[in-house]
Amino acid sequence: MSEPRPWILSEINYGHVKLTEYDVAVLPLGATEPHNLHLPYGTDHYEGDLIGNAICEAAYQQGAKVVLLPTIPYGTETNMRQFPLAMNVNPSTLYAMVTDLIESLVQSGIRKVVLLNSHGGNEMKPLLRELYGKTEAQLFLCNWFRVLNDADYHEIFEHKEDHAGEMETSLIMAYHPHLVMQNEDGTLNADDGARTPMQFEALNEGWVSITRPWHLLTSNSGSGYPHAASAEKGHQLVEVLVHRLSSFLVQLSQAEMDENFPFEVQ
């Protein structure tokens, strides 16, 4: 059997923890919801697990004092109510849970906290604003699916991602291939992820936004073309994320916290 990985809290014991100093905690945020016809309901928290592990392992190997917390498997699903077993946690409930966990980290002496978000419905920036000045922790929000700019993204993928499209399908193909539903000929058991256009140009172009009801927006909850996905693309994406985010974790672990943190003093 493999040894416990010392950067993963759920695998280590108190004997290890009480002798270890941690500077940074990473808390992944997931969801439990449908992802077209071919991906598992747990796609978002599988992504939180695998990306969190990859970046924390790389940072740990470079000397970062980092610990990865268990992924929260539930997120905000208010606009997916019409889909069975889309397990909703209202934003106020999610904020309360994350706030309590942050308090536990501060009590344990960890004041640098990274929220690694895997679900677009988890709008966490308002919580950072609300907690500013109310907690000793410095909070950092990383929506990993927004780390790549358009040019970087299209070096790997052909089709823009929204939900259960090429990017997410590639990730699950790479790390959990047995959970991707395929037809006998090897094609994906999925629709094309087409979206229903709305009446107003302002909504279609993004000048005005609404909470999109996904049972009207999509056929089977998928928004994004998945059929160009491959495991190779999933591995390429994680390589980029590890390079960028593990470097950040190393820098964050080494940084001193003072009244100006995280700004540079000229």
Helices and strands as residue ranges (DSSP letters): G 9-11, H 14-17, E 24-29, H 43-61, E 66-68, G 78-80, H 91-107, E 112-117, H 125-131, E 138-143, G 144-146, H 150-156, H 166-175, G 177-179, H 201-205, H 214-217, H 231-254
